[in-house]
Amino acid sequence: MKATWSAVCLADMGDTGIAFVALPRIPPRNVNWFSEGKWVHLAKIAFEKYFIRKLKKGTSEPFHEKQVMKMLGIAKLRRQGGCRPAAGGKVGVRPTRTPGVAEP
């Protein structure tokens, strides 16, 4: 698995703010969405309260959070092309070859 480098941001500026989504974060981007207004300020306050509650409960990623991100098409990890688990079961590790020994 490999990180997607996606960004979701709520920036608060007094009684207003901006929100943006960038998939992936570094150009060229597949998705680039931007919006501003009072709703961003309210959304950031709500998110801060939700996040503090989540920390106090010790929950890292609740089910509903995963579902909302999935509905928005935002994933934290993606499959890395051409990389299959090796004999030891570790992703990204290729089995070593012994010189002079024929492979089965």
FIKOLZA-1660 file (N, C-alpha, C; in steps of 0.1 Angstrom, whole numbers, plus 5000, padded with zeros to 4 digits):
% residues 104
   i   px   py   pz ch aa at
   1 5008 4988 5000  A  M  N
   1 5000 5000 5000  A  M CA
   1 5009 5012 5000  A  M  C
   2 5004 5023 4994  A  K  N
   2 5012 5035 4993  A  K CA
   2 5002 5047 4996  A  K  C
   3 5008 5057 5002  A  A  N
   3 5000 5069 5006  A  A CA
   3 4995 5076 4993  A  A  C
   4 4983 5082 4994  A  T  N
   4 4978 5089 4983  A  T CA
   4 4981 5104 4982  A  T  C
   5 4986 5110 4993  A  W  N
   5 4990 5124 4994  A  W CA
   5 4978 5133 4991  A  W  C
   6 4966 5130 4996  A  S  N
   6 4955 5138 4994  A  S CA
   6 4954 5149 5005  A  S  C
   7 4947 5160 5002  A  A  N
   7 4946 5171 5012  A  A CA
   7 4932 5175 5013  A  A  C
   8 4927 5176 5025  A  V  N
   8 4914 5182 5028  A  V CA
   8 4916 5193 5039  A  V  C
   9 4913 5205 5036  A  C  N
   9 4916 5216 5045  A  C CA
   9 4904 5225 5048  A  C  C
  10 4902 5229 5060  A  L  N
  10 4893 5239 5065  A  L CA
  10 4901 5250 5071  A  L  C
  11 4902 5262 5065  A  A  N
  11 4910 5273 5070  A  A CA
  11 4900 5284 5075  A  A  C
  12 4902 5287 5088  A  D  N
  12 4893 5296 5095  A  D CA
  12 4899 5310 5094  A  D  C
  13 4891 5320 5090  A  M  N
  13 4896 5334 5089  A  M CA
  13 4886 5343 5096  A  M  C
  14 4886 5343 5109  A  G  N
  14 4877 5352 5117  A  G CA
  14 4863 5346 5116  A  G  C
  15 4853 5353 5110  A  D  N
  15 4840 5348 5110  A  D CA
  15 4836 5341 5096  A  D  C
  16 4847 5339 5088  A  T  N
  16 4845 5333 5075  A  T CA
  16 4857 5323 5073  A  T  C
  17 4858 5317 5062  A  G  N
  17 4869 5307 5059  A  G CA
  17 4869 5302 5045  A  G  C
  18 4878 5293 5042  A  I  N
  18 4879 5286 5029  A  I CA
  18 4881 5272 5032  A  I  C
  19 4876 5264 5023  A  A  N
  19 4877 5249 5023  A  A CA
  19 4882 5245 5009  A  A  C
  20 4892 5235 5010  A  F  N
  20 4896 5230 4997  A  F CA
  20 4900 5215 4998  A  F  C
  21 4898 5208 4987  A  V  N
  21 4902 5194 4985  A  V CA
  21 4911 5193 4973  A  V  C
  22 4923 5187 4975  A  A  N
  22 4932 5185 4964  A  A CA
  22 4936 5170 4964  A  A  C
  23 4934 5163 4953  A  L  N
  23 4937 5149 4951  A  L CA
  23 4945 5148 4939  A  L  C
  24 4957 5144 4939  A  P  N
  24 4966 5144 4950  A  P CA
  24 4971 5158 4953  A  P  C
  25 4978 5159 4965  A  R  N
  25 4982 5172 4970  A  R CA
  25 4992 5179 4960  A  R  C
  26 5000 5171 4954  A  I  N
  26 5011 5177 4945  A  I CA
  26 5006 5176 4931  A  I  C
  27 5007 5187 4923  A  P  N
  27 5002 5187 4909  A  P CA
  27 5009 5176 4901  A  P  C
  28 5003 5171 4890  A  P  N
  28 4990 5174 4885  A  P CA
  28 4979 5167 4893  A  P  C
  29 4968 5174 4895  A  R  N
  29 4957 5170 4903  A  R CA
  29 4946 5164 4895  A  R  C
  30 4940 5154 4901  A  N  N
  30 4927 5148 4895  A  N CA
  30 4915 5156 4900  A  N  C
  31 4915 5161 4912  A  V  N
  31 4904 5168 4918  A  V CA
  31 4910 5181 4924  A  V  C
  32 4904 5192 4922  A  N  N
  32 4908 5204 4928  A  N CA
  32 4895 5212 4931  A  N  C
  33 4891 5213 4944  A  W  N
  33 4878 5219 4947  A  W CA
  33 4881 5230 4958  A  W  C
  34 4874 5241 4957  A  F  N
  34 4876 5252 4966  A  F CA
  34 4863 5259 4968  A  F  C
  35 4860 5263 4981  A  S  N
  35 4848 5271 4984  A  S CA
  35 4851 5280 4996  A  S  C
  36 4843 5290 4997  A  E  N
  36 4845 5299 5009  A  E CA
  36 4832 5304 5014  A  E  C
  37 4832 5309 5027  A  G  N
  37 4820 5314 5032  A  G CA
  37 4819 5311 5047  A  G  C
  38 4808 5316 5053  A  K  N
  38 4806 5315 5068  A  K CA
  38 4804 5300 5071  A  K  C
  39 4799 5292 5062  A  W  N
  39 4797 5277 5065  A  W CA
  39 4810 5270 5069  A  W  C
  40 4821 5275 5063  A  V  N
  40 4834 5269 5066  A  V CA
  40 4838 5272 5081  A  V  C
  41 4836 5284 5085  A  H  N
  41 4839 5287 5099  A  H CA
  41 4831 5278 5109  A  H  C
  42 4818 5276 5106  A  L  N
  42 4809 5267 5114  A  L CA
  42 4814 5253 5113  A  L  C
  43 4818 5249 5101  A  A  N
  43 4822 5235 5099  A  A CA
  43 4835 5232 5106  A  A  C
  44 4844 5242 5107  A  K  N
  44 4856 5240 5114  A  K CA
  44 4854 5239 5129  A  K  C
  45 4845 5247 5135  A  I  N
  45 4841 5246 5149  A  I CA
  45 4836 5232 5152  A  I  C
  46 4827 5228 5143  A  A  N
  46 4821 5214 5145  A  A CA
  46 4832 5203 5144  A  A  C
  47 4841 5205 5135  A  F  N
  47 4851 5195 5133  A  F CA
  47 4861 5195 5145  A  F  C
  48 4864 5206 5151  A  E  N
  48 4873 5207 5162  A  E CA
  48 4866 5200 5174  A  E  C
  49 4853 5202 5177  A  K  N
  49 4846 5196 5188  A  K CA
  49 4846 5181 5186  A  K  C
  50 4843 5176 5173  A  Y  N
  50 4843 5162 5170  A  Y CA
  50 4857 5156 5172  A  Y  C
  51 4868 5163 5168  A  F  N
  51 4881 5158 5169  A  F CA
  51 4885 5156 5183  A  F  C
  52 4883 5166 5192  A  I  N
  52 4886 5166 5206  A  I CA
  52 4879 5154 5213  A  I  C
  53 4866 5152 5209  A  R  N
  53 4858 5141 5215  A  R CA
  53 4864 5128 5211  A  R  C
  54 4868 5127 5198  A  K  N
  54 4874 5115 5193  A  K CA
  54 4887 5112 5200  A  K  C
  55 4895 5122 5203  A  L  N
  55 4908 5120 5210  A  L CA
  55 4905 5115 5225  A  L  C
  56 4895 5121 5231  A  K  N
  56 4892 5118 5245  A  K CA
  56 4887 5103 5246  A  K  C
  57 4880 5099 5236  A  K  N
  57 4875 5085 5236  A  K CA
  57 4885 5075 5231  A  K  C
  58 4896 5079 5225  A  G  N
  58 4906 5070 5220  A  G CA
  58 4903 5063 5207  A  G  C
  59 4894 5069 5199  A  T  N
  59 4891 5063 5186  A  T CA
  59 4899 5069 5175  A  T  C
  60 4906 5061 5168  A  S  N
  60 4915 5066 5157  A  S CA
  60 4907 5069 5144  A  S  C
  61 4899 5060 5140  A  E  N
  61 4891 5063 5127  A  E CA
  61 4878 5055 5128  A  E  C
  62 4867 5062 5132  A  P  N
  62 4854 5055 5133  A  P CA
  62 4849 5051 5120  A  P  C
  63 4839 5042 5120  A  F  N
  63 4833 5037 5108  A  F CA
  63 4827 5048 5099  A  F  C
  64 4819 5057 5106  A  H  N
  64 4812 5067 5098  A  H CA
  64 4822 5077 5091  A  H  C
  65 4834 5079 5097  A  E  N
  65 4844 5088 5091  A  E CA
  65 4850 5081 5079  A  E  C
  66 4852 5068 5079  A  K  N
  66 4857 5061 5067  A  K CA
  66 4847 5061 5056  A  K  C
  67 4834 5060 5060  A  Q  N
  67 4823 5060 5049  A  Q CA
  67 4822 5074 5043  A  Q  C
  68 4822 5085 5051  A  V  N
  68 4821 5098 5045  A  V CA
  68 4833 5101 5035  A  V  C
  69 4845 5097 5039  A  M  N
  69 4856 5099 5030  A  M CA
  69 4855 5090 5018  A  M  C
  70 4850 5078 5019  A  K  N
  70 4848 5069 5008  A  K CA
  70 4837 5076 4998  A  K  C
  71 4826 5081 5004  A  M  N
  71 4816 5088 4996  A  M CA
  71 4822 5100 4988  A  M  C
  72 4831 5107 4994  A  L  N
  72 4837 5118 4987  A  L CA
  72 4848 5114 4978  A  L  C
  73 4852 5101 4978  A  G  N
  73 4862 5096 4969  A  G CA
  73 4876 5099 4973  A  G  C
  74 4878 5100 4987  A  I  N
  74 4891 5103 4992  A  I CA
  74 4896 5091 5000  A  I  C
  75 4907 5086 4996  A  A  N
  75 4913 5074 5002  A  A CA
  75 4927 5078 5008  A  A  C
  76 4931 5072 5019  A  K  N
  76 4944 5075 5025  A  K CA
  76 4955 5066 5018  A  K  C
  77 4951 5054 5014  A  L  N
  77 4961 5045 5009  A  L CA
  77 4955 5039 4995  A  L  C
  78 4965 5036 4987  A  R  N
  78 4961 5029 4974  A  R CA
  78 4971 5018 4972  A  R  C
  79 4966 5008 4964  A  R  N
  79 4975 4997 4961  A  R CA
  79 4986 5001 4952  A  R  C
  80 4998 4996 4955  A  Q  N
  80 5010 4999 4947  A  Q CA
  80 5011 4989 4936  A  Q  C
  81 5012 4994 4923  A  G  N
  81 5012 4985 4912  A  G CA
  81 5023 4976 4911  A  G  C
  82 5020 4963 4908  A  G  N
  82 5031 4953 4906  A  G CA
  82 5037 4948 4919  A  G  C
  83 5033 4951 4930  A  C  N
  83 5039 4946 4943  A  C CA
  83 5031 4936 4950  A  C  C
  84 5035 4923 4949  A  R  N
  84 5028 4913 4956  A  R CA
  84 5035 4908 4968  A  R  C
  85 5028 4902 4978  A  P  N
  85 5035 4897 4990  A  P CA
  85 5045 4886 4986  A  P  C
  86 5057 4887 4992  A  A  N
  86 5067 4877 4989  A  A CA
  86 5065 4865 4998  A  A  C
  87 5074 4855 4997  A  A  N
  87 5073 4843 5004  A  A CA
  87 5071 4845 5019  A  A  C
  88 5078 4855 5025  A  G  N
  88 5077 4858 5039  A  G CA
  88 5064 4865 5043  A  G  C
  89 5056 4869 5033  A  G  N
  89 5043 4876 5035  A  G CA
  89 5045 4891 5037  A  G  C
  90 5057 4896 5035  A  K  N
  90 5059 4911 5036  A  K CA
  90 5058 4917 5022  A  K  C
  91 5050 4928 5022  A  V  N
  91 5048 4935 5009  A  V CA
  91 5061 4943 5006  A  V  C
  92 5065 4942 4993  A  G  N
  92 5076 4950 4988  A  G CA
  92 5090 4943 4990  A  G  C
  93 5090 4931 4996  A  V  N
  93 5102 4924 4998  A  V CA
  93 5103 4913 4988  A  V  C
  94 5113 4913 4980  A  R  N
  94 5114 4902 4970  A  R CA
  94 5123 4891 4975  A  R  C
  95 5120 4878 4972  A  P  N
  95 5128 4867 4977  A  P CA
  95 5142 4868 4971  A  P  C
  96 5152 4865 4979  A  T  N
  96 5166 4865 4974  A  T CA
  96 5169 4852 4966  A  T  C
  97 5178 4854 4956  A  R  N
  97 5182 4842 4948  A  R CA
  97 5196 4838 4952  A  R  C
  98 5197 4825 4953  A  T  N
  98 5210 4819 4957  A  T CA
  98 5218 4816 4944  A  T  C
  99 5230 4822 4942  A  P  N
  99 5237 4819 4930  A  P CA
  99 5240 4804 4928  A  P  C
 100 5239 4800 4916  A  G  N
 100 5242 4786 4912  A  G CA
 100 5230 4776 4915  A  G  C
 101 5219 4781 4921  A  V  N
 101 5208 4772 4923  A  V CA
 101 5197 4775 4913  A  V  C
 102 5192 4765 4907  A  A  N
 102 5181 4767 4897  A  A CA
 102 5168 4769 4904  A  A  C
 103 5160 4778 4898  A  E  N
 103 5146 4780 4904  A  E CA
 103 5137 4769 4900  A  E  C
 104 5127 4766 4908  A  P  N
 104 5117 4755 4905  A  P CA
 104 5108 4759 4894  A  P  C
% end
